Amino acid sequence: MPRHGRLLASIATAGILLAGCGTGQPGAAAIVGDTRIPVGQVQSWFTEVLNKEPGLRPQLQQQGTMDELGRRLASFTVQQELIRQAAGEEGLRVDEQRVTAAIDQMGGPRAATQGTIFTEGNIRDMTRSRLLAAELARKYVDRLSVTIDYTQASTRAEAETKARRLARGPQEAAALLQADRQAGLSAVSGERVWAADQGGQMAGATPLFGVQPGSVVAFELEPQSGQWLVALVRQRDTATPAPTPIAAQLDEASLQKIGTNLVGITADRVGVRLSPRYGVWDRVALGAAPNAGETTGFWLRGDQPAAT
């Protein structure tokens, strides 16, 4: 893939509207717990990317995707802060020699950032965050499970309707599941799902494992598939070993994906406020979306069972 084609592909899911507002603090791109992320931090990164990739600006302008780059950068900045806070809570650290070694394996800072949205100025921080996310996954993936009630949907509107019904309480949830079973859908109550059960795709990287008990999540199993999972997370267990552990078999990229998903727990606890100039906070994807109608799914709070 051409250099800029690779970069354009890397920002396909993500705003340049950089004057932060609406977070409760002027000039803030986002507020993560008590941490304020200045809009200048995202703006500086945006400028650096365009400077190091001189052919990128006209391509983004031609395609009308300048906003996507800004949202992508804002998303990474929030995720990085969430990973930092989660690692601190869990007492996780990464030796700086590991950070250096990881960058060296990619050919050094310049080679590692060529054709990407990362820069030589932030590649070290980003690499450290990825390694910490992997450590978080290693700590939990082999002893993390959730007990869920779930059903299916074939459209976004149907998924949202069912998610709201599941969040209304036990009686409404039971009625929905019974009706869906009678309609021939796979609608199940009280199923335990392990993060270590890959089952065709990495279970631990799904939104089910990054939410608190009492949460309802709805998301497509595969993008644009029309196959939605709508689930109420009844319990979340981080103490019982999985029947078949997998942490030792997962590569670093897979662990990083799982670990990034797990910081949703931190996001729920501390709260994330995103400047509306970047769009809206997509709780399911843990990133910025253009608007509420373009989030990757739905997240609602229902009843409040205890975690175990």
N, C-alpha and C positions, 0 to 999 in steps of 0.2 A: 504494500500500500504506500502511495506517495506520502512524503513527510507531512504535508498539511492535511491529507486525507485521514491520516492516523489521528491527528489532533482534532479534526472536526468530528470524527467518530467518538472521541473521548469526551466531548462536551454535548453529545446529542441529547442528553437527558436534563440539561440544566437550564443574575441580571445585571446588566450594566447600569441600571438606574441606581446610581451609587450614593445619592444624597439621602442618608438614612433618616427615617422618621417613623413614628408609630410604635416604637419599642418601649416608650416611656422615658427614654433618655435621648436628647438631641444628638445627632451625629453617630448613633449606634447602628451598626448593621444588624446586630443581634445581641440579645442578652441571654446568657446561659447560666442559670442559677444566679449567683452574685457577680458573675464575670461579664463585663461589658466588652464586646468586640467592636472596636472603632470602625466606622465606615472607611476611614483612610487605609486600614489594613487590607481590606478587600480591594479598594481602588488602586493601591500601590501594586498589588499582585496582578491586577488586571492590566495595568500599564506595562509591567515587566513582561508579561506573556506576549503582548502585542509587539513590544520592542525586540524580543528575541526571535519572534516568528514574523518577519516583516511582510510576508505575503498573506498573512492570516486576516488582517483587518478588511481588505477588499472582499475576500471570500465571505466573511461573516456578514458584511453589509449587503452583499449581493443576495445572500440566502436569507437575510432577515433574522439571523440567529445571534446577534450581539447580546441580547438579553439572556440567552441560554448560557453563554460563557460566564456572565456575572453570577447567575444563579448557581452554576456549578462551583464557582470559587467560594461563594457564600456557604454552600452546603459543606464543602470540605473543611472550611474554617470552623463551622459549628461542630462537625463531627470530630475534628481534632481536639476541640475543647472538651467535648463529652468524653472522649477516650482518656484525656489527661485526668479529668475528674474521677472517672471510673477506676483508672489505674491507681490513683491516690487512695481511694476508698479501699481497694483490694490489696494495697501494699505491694503492687507490682512495679518492677523497675527493669530497665534495659541498659546493659552496659554500653557505654559510648563506643567501645571497640566493636561491638556487634553492629552498631549503626554504620560505622566506617566500613566494616567488612561488607555489609549489604550494599552500600553504595559502590564500593570497589567491584563487586560482582556484576554490577550493571555497567561497568566501564568508567566509573568516576562520575562526578557531578555533571559535567557537560554532556556526556553520552547518555546518562540516566534521564536527563531532562529534555533532550532533543526531540522535538515533535510531540511534546506533552504539554499539559497545562502547568507543570511544575517548573520551578526555576532553580538556578544554582543557589539562590539566596534562601530558599525554603525547603530544598530537597532533604536536608538533614532532619528538620522538624517533622516533615511528612513521613520520612522513613522510620523515625522513632515512633511515631503514632501507629504506623502499620505493625511494627514489631510488638508494641504494647497491646494492640488489638489481638494479635496472635496469642500472646501470653494469656489474655483474658479467656480466649477460647480454650486453650489448653487446660486452664483451671477448671472450667465448668462443663465442657462438652460431654465428658464421659459420666457425669453425674447430674444431668439436667433433664427433667421431663416436665410435661404439662398434661393436665387432665382437662379435656375439652368436650363441649357439646358442639356439634357442627352440622352444617347442611351445605347445599350447593346453590348456585345461581348461574344464569347464563348471560346476564347483562349487568352493566354497572348499576342501573336504576333498581333492578331486582335485588342486587347484592346490598345496596344501601337500605332498601326497605326491610329486608330480612335482618340486617345488622341492628336496625333500630328496634325491631321486634324482640330480638334476643336480649337486648339491653333493658327491656322494660320489666324484667323480673321473671321468676321461675314459672309462673303460670303461662305467661305469654310465650316464653321460650319452649315449654313443653308442648303447647298447642301448635306452634310452628313446626317443630320437629315431627310431631305425629302426622300433621297434614302433609308434610313433604314425604314421609315414609309411605303414606297411603297413595301418594302420587307417583311412587316408584323411584324417588330420589334416594341417594345415600345420605340419610340423616341419622346421626348417631349421638347418643348421650353417654357421657362418662368414659370416653376413650382416652387411655394414657398413651402419649406420644413421646418418644425419646429423641433428644437432640442427636444422639449417636446413631440413630436409625436413618441411613441415607436413603433407602427406598427409591432409587431411581434419581433422586436429587437430594442435595444436602439438606436434611431436615433442620439442622441447627441454624441455618441461614434464613429460615422463613420468619416472618414477623411473629409467629406464635410464641417464640422463645424470648422475645425482647419486650414483653409487656407484663404488667402486673396482673395478678389474679383479679377477676372482676372485669377485665377488659374484653371488649368485643372487637374483633378485627375481621375485615373482609378484603381479600386481595385475589388477583388472578394467579393461578398456579404457574402459568407461563404468559408473558406479555402478549396481548392481542389474541389470546386463545379463546376467549368467551367462556372459560371455565373458572368460575369464582368459588373460593372456599370462604364460608362465613362461619366464624367460630367464636364461642364464648369460652374464655380460659377460666376454668373453675379453680384449679390449683396449680402451683408451680413448685416443684421439688428440686432442690439443689444438693441433696444429701445422699440420695440412694444411687449406688453405682448402676450403670447401664448393663444390661445382659451381655452386650457385645461392645466393648470399648473400641473407639476408632481414632482417638487423638493421635496416637503414634503413627497412624497410616496416612494422615492428612498432610498435604503439602502446605507450605507457608501461605500461599494465596488463599487457599480454602479456609485456613484458620483465621486469617485476617478478615475475611468476609463474615465468618461467624461472629468473631469478636466485635466487629463494628455493629452488627445487628444487636448484640447483647447490650450495648450501651443505651438502648432504648429504655431500659430500666432506670438508668441515671437520668435520661431526658424526662421521664415521667416524674421522678422524685424532685429534681431541681427546677424544672420548667424551662422551656425554650420560647423566647419571643423574637420573632423575625421581623425586620422592617418590611412593611407592605410593599415597598419599592422593589423588593426582591421577589414578591409574590406572597405565597402562604407557606407555612411550615407543614410539610407532609410528614405526619407522624409515622405512617407505615414505612415510607422509604427513608426516613431520617434525613430529609433534605428539603430544599426549596422547590416548590411547584409554581407554575405561572398563576394559577388560581384554584379555587376550591373544586372546580369541575375537572381539573386535570391532575389531581393527586393519584397516586398509584392504588389507593384503596381507601378504606374507612377505618377509623379507630374511635370507639365509644367506650364510656365507662358504664358498667352495669352494676350488679350487686357486688359486694366486697368480701369474698371468701378469703380466708387466711392463707398465706404462703406457708410452705413446710420446708 
